[in-house]
Amino acid sequence: RAEGDVEWQKKVIRCMD
């Protein structure tokens, strides 16, 4: 599950930002 992780990380980074 690498593609899904990328989407999740992007969402987390946006929320953290």
mmCIF entry with sequence, helices, sheets and N, C-alpha, C, O atoms, coordinates in Angstrom:
data_MODEL
# 
_entry.id   MODEL 
# 
_entity.id                         1 
_entity.type                       polymer 
_entity.pdbx_number_of_molecules   1 
# 
_entity_poly.entity_id                      1 
_entity_poly.type                           'polypeptide(L)' 
_entity_poly.nstd_linkage                   no 
_entity_poly.nstd_monomer                   no 
_entity_poly.pdbx_seq_one_letter_code       RAEGDVEWQKKVIRCMD 
_entity_poly.pdbx_seq_one_letter_code_can   RAEGDVEWQKKVIRCMD 
_entity_poly.pdbx_strand_id                 A 
# 
loop_
_entity_poly_seq.entity_id 
_entity_poly_seq.num 
_entity_poly_seq.mon_id 
_entity_poly_seq.hetero 
1 1  ARG n 
1 2  ALA n 
1 3  GLU n 
1 4  GLY n 
1 5  ASP n 
1 6  VAL n 
1 7  GLU n 
1 8  TRP n 
1 9  GLN n 
1 10 LYS n 
1 11 LYS n 
1 12 VAL n 
1 13 ILE n 
1 14 ARG n 
1 15 CYS n 
1 16 MET n 
1 17 ASP n 
# 
_struct_asym.id          A 
_struct_asym.entity_id   1 
# 
_struct_conf.conf_type_id            HELX_P 
_struct_conf.id                      HELX_P1 
_struct_conf.pdbx_PDB_helix_id       AA1 
_struct_conf.beg_label_comp_id       GLU 
_struct_conf.beg_label_asym_id       A 
_struct_conf.beg_label_seq_id        3 
_struct_conf.pdbx_beg_PDB_ins_code   ? 
_struct_conf.end_label_comp_id       MET 
_struct_conf.end_label_asym_id       A 
_struct_conf.end_label_seq_id        16 
_struct_conf.pdbx_end_PDB_ins_code   ? 
_struct_conf.beg_auth_comp_id        GLU 
_struct_conf.beg_auth_asym_id        A 
_struct_conf.beg_auth_seq_id         3 
_struct_conf.end_auth_comp_id        MET 
_struct_conf.end_auth_asym_id        A 
_struct_conf.end_auth_seq_id         16 
_struct_conf.pdbx_PDB_helix_class    1 
_struct_conf.details                 ? 
_struct_conf.pdbx_PDB_helix_length   14 
# 
_struct_conf_type.id          HELX_P 
_struct_conf_type.criteria    ? 
_struct_conf_type.reference   ? 
# 
loop_
_atom_site.group_PDB 
_atom_site.id 
_atom_site.type_symbol 
_atom_site.label_atom_id 
_atom_site.label_alt_id 
_atom_site.label_comp_id 
_atom_site.label_asym_id 
_atom_site.label_entity_id 
_atom_site.label_seq_id 
_atom_site.pdbx_PDB_ins_code 
_atom_site.Cartn_x 
_atom_site.Cartn_y 
_atom_site.Cartn_z 
_atom_site.occupancy 
_atom_site.B_iso_or_equiv 
_atom_site.pdbx_formal_charge 
_atom_site.auth_seq_id 
_atom_site.auth_comp_id 
_atom_site.auth_asym_id 
_atom_site.auth_atom_id 
_atom_site.pdbx_PDB_model_num 
ATOM 1  N N  . ARG A 1 1  ? 0.888  -1.201 0.000  1.00 0.00 ? 1  ARG A N  1 
ATOM 2  C CA . ARG A 1 1  ? 0.000  0.000  0.000  1.00 0.00 ? 1  ARG A CA 1 
ATOM 3  C C  . ARG A 1 1  ? 0.920  1.245  0.000  1.00 0.00 ? 1  ARG A C  1 
ATOM 4  O O  . ARG A 1 1  ? 1.073  1.891  1.037  1.00 0.00 ? 1  ARG A O  1 
ATOM 5  N N  . ALA A 1 2  ? 1.509  1.572  -1.112 1.00 0.00 ? 2  ALA A N  1 
ATOM 6  C CA . ALA A 1 2  ? 2.380  2.785  -1.158 1.00 0.00 ? 2  ALA A CA 1 
ATOM 7  C C  . ALA A 1 2  ? 1.560  3.969  -1.673 1.00 0.00 ? 2  ALA A C  1 
ATOM 8  O O  . ALA A 1 2  ? 1.645  5.069  -1.126 1.00 0.00 ? 2  ALA A O  1 
ATOM 9  N N  . GLU A 1 3  ? 0.786  3.751  -2.699 1.00 0.00 ? 3  GLU A N  1 
ATOM 10 C CA . GLU A 1 3  ? -0.017 4.879  -3.242 1.00 0.00 ? 3  GLU A CA 1 
ATOM 11 C C  . GLU A 1 3  ? -0.946 5.435  -2.159 1.00 0.00 ? 3  GLU A C  1 
ATOM 12 O O  . GLU A 1 3  ? -1.031 6.649  -1.971 1.00 0.00 ? 3  GLU A O  1 
ATOM 13 N N  . GLY A 1 4  ? -1.630 4.555  -1.460 1.00 0.00 ? 4  GLY A N  1 
ATOM 14 C CA . GLY A 1 4  ? -2.535 5.022  -0.386 1.00 0.00 ? 4  GLY A CA 1 
ATOM 15 C C  . GLY A 1 4  ? -1.753 5.793  0.670  1.00 0.00 ? 4  GLY A C  1 
ATOM 16 O O  . GLY A 1 4  ? -2.215 6.823  1.161  1.00 0.00 ? 4  GLY A O  1 
ATOM 17 N N  . ASP A 1 5  ? -0.580 5.302  1.015  1.00 0.00 ? 5  ASP A N  1 
ATOM 18 C CA . ASP A 1 5  ? 0.228  5.999  2.043  1.00 0.00 ? 5  ASP A CA 1 
ATOM 19 C C  . ASP A 1 5  ? 0.553  7.413  1.573  1.00 0.00 ? 5  ASP A C  1 
ATOM 20 O O  . ASP A 1 5  ? 0.524  8.358  2.362  1.00 0.00 ? 5  ASP A O  1 
ATOM 21 N N  . VAL A 1 6  ? 0.858  7.550  0.303  1.00 0.00 ? 6  VAL A N  1 
ATOM 22 C CA . VAL A 1 6  ? 1.216  8.897  -0.227 1.00 0.00 ? 6  VAL A CA 1 
ATOM 23 C C  . VAL A 1 6  ? 0.028  9.838  -0.035 1.00 0.00 ? 6  VAL A C  1 
ATOM 24 O O  . VAL A 1 6  ? 0.185  10.970 0.424  1.00 0.00 ? 6  VAL A O  1 
ATOM 25 N N  . GLU A 1 7  ? -1.148 9.360  -0.389 1.00 0.00 ? 7  GLU A N  1 
ATOM 26 C CA . GLU A 1 7  ? -2.335 10.241 -0.244 1.00 0.00 ? 7  GLU A CA 1 
ATOM 27 C C  . GLU A 1 7  ? -2.543 10.590 1.230  1.00 0.00 ? 7  GLU A C  1 
ATOM 28 O O  . GLU A 1 7  ? -2.833 11.738 1.566  1.00 0.00 ? 7  GLU A O  1 
ATOM 29 N N  . TRP A 1 8  ? -2.393 9.604  2.098  1.00 0.00 ? 8  TRP A N  1 
ATOM 30 C CA . TRP A 1 8  ? -2.598 9.862  3.545  1.00 0.00 ? 8  TRP A CA 1 
ATOM 31 C C  . TRP A 1 8  ? -1.552 10.860 4.059  1.00 0.00 ? 8  TRP A C  1 
ATOM 32 O O  . TRP A 1 8  ? -1.864 11.795 4.796  1.00 0.00 ? 8  TRP A O  1 
ATOM 33 N N  . GLN A 1 9  ? -0.311 10.629 3.645  1.00 0.00 ? 9  GLN A N  1 
ATOM 34 C CA . GLN A 1 9  ? 0.762  11.551 4.114  1.00 0.00 ? 9  GLN A CA 1 
ATOM 35 C C  . GLN A 1 9  ? 0.457  12.972 3.633  1.00 0.00 ? 9  GLN A C  1 
ATOM 36 O O  . GLN A 1 9  ? 0.614  13.936 4.382  1.00 0.00 ? 9  GLN A O  1 
ATOM 37 N N  . LYS A 1 10 ? 0.023  13.088 2.384  1.00 0.00 ? 10 LYS A N  1 
ATOM 38 C CA . LYS A 1 10 ? -0.276 14.441 1.852  1.00 0.00 ? 10 LYS A CA 1 
ATOM 39 C C  . LYS A 1 10 ? -1.378 15.080 2.711  1.00 0.00 ? 10 LYS A C  1 
ATOM 40 O O  . LYS A 1 10 ? -1.292 16.256 3.065  1.00 0.00 ? 10 LYS A O  1 
ATOM 41 N N  . LYS A 1 11 ? -2.384 14.317 3.032  1.00 0.00 ? 11 LYS A N  1 
ATOM 42 C CA . LYS A 1 11 ? -3.494 14.868 3.849  1.00 0.00 ? 11 LYS A CA 1 
ATOM 43 C C  . LYS A 1 11 ? -2.960 15.256 5.229  1.00 0.00 ? 11 LYS A C  1 
ATOM 44 O O  . LYS A 1 11 ? -3.277 16.332 5.737  1.00 0.00 ? 11 LYS A O  1 
ATOM 45 N N  . VAL A 1 12 ? -2.174 14.407 5.820  1.00 0.00 ? 12 VAL A N  1 
ATOM 46 C CA . VAL A 1 12 ? -1.621 14.692 7.164  1.00 0.00 ? 12 VAL A CA 1 
ATOM 47 C C  . VAL A 1 12 ? -0.758 15.957 7.106  1.00 0.00 ? 12 VAL A C  1 
ATOM 48 O O  . VAL A 1 12 ? -0.856 16.828 7.971  1.00 0.00 ? 12 VAL A O  1 
ATOM 49 N N  . ILE A 1 13 ? 0.068  16.041 6.101  1.00 0.00 ? 13 ILE A N  1 
ATOM 50 C CA . ILE A 1 13 ? 0.955  17.236 5.989  1.00 0.00 ? 13 ILE A CA 1 
ATOM 51 C C  . ILE A 1 13 ? 0.079  18.486 5.876  1.00 0.00 ? 13 ILE A C  1 
ATOM 52 O O  . ILE A 1 13 ? 0.383  19.513 6.483  1.00 0.00 ? 13 ILE A O  1 
ATOM 53 N N  . ARG A 1 14 ? -0.993 18.402 5.112  1.00 0.00 ? 14 ARG A N  1 
ATOM 54 C CA . ARG A 1 14 ? -1.863 19.597 4.916  1.00 0.00 ? 14 ARG A CA 1 
ATOM 55 C C  . ARG A 1 14 ? -2.514 19.912 6.274  1.00 0.00 ? 14 ARG A C  1 
ATOM 56 O O  . ARG A 1 14 ? -2.571 21.077 6.669  1.00 0.00 ? 14 ARG A O  1 
ATOM 57 N N  . CYS A 1 15 ? -2.983 18.934 6.961  1.00 0.00 ? 15 CYS A N  1 
ATOM 58 C CA . CYS A 1 15 ? -3.637 19.180 8.276  1.00 0.00 ? 15 CYS A CA 1 
ATOM 59 C C  . CYS A 1 15 ? -2.599 19.756 9.252  1.00 0.00 ? 15 CYS A C  1 
ATOM 60 O O  . CYS A 1 15 ? -2.895 20.692 9.995  1.00 0.00 ? 15 CYS A O  1 
ATOM 61 N N  . MET A 1 16 ? -1.415 19.206 9.246  1.00 0.00 ? 16 MET A N  1 
ATOM 62 C CA . MET A 1 16 ? -0.365 19.687 10.175 1.00 0.00 ? 16 MET A CA 1 
ATOM 63 C C  . MET A 1 16 ? 0.017  21.124 9.790  1.00 0.00 ? 16 MET A C  1 
ATOM 64 O O  . MET A 1 16 ? 0.264  21.966 10.654 1.00 0.00 ? 16 MET A O  1 
ATOM 65 N N  . ASP A 1 17 ? 0.061  21.386 8.484  1.00 0.00 ? 17 ASP A N  1 
ATOM 66 C CA . ASP A 1 17 ? 0.435  22.734 8.042  1.00 0.00 ? 17 ASP A CA 1 
ATOM 67 C C  . ASP A 1 17 ? -0.621 23.672 8.602  1.00 0.00 ? 17 ASP A C  1 
ATOM 68 O O  . ASP A 1 17 ? -0.552 24.881 8.381  1.00 0.00 ? 17 ASP A O  1 
# 
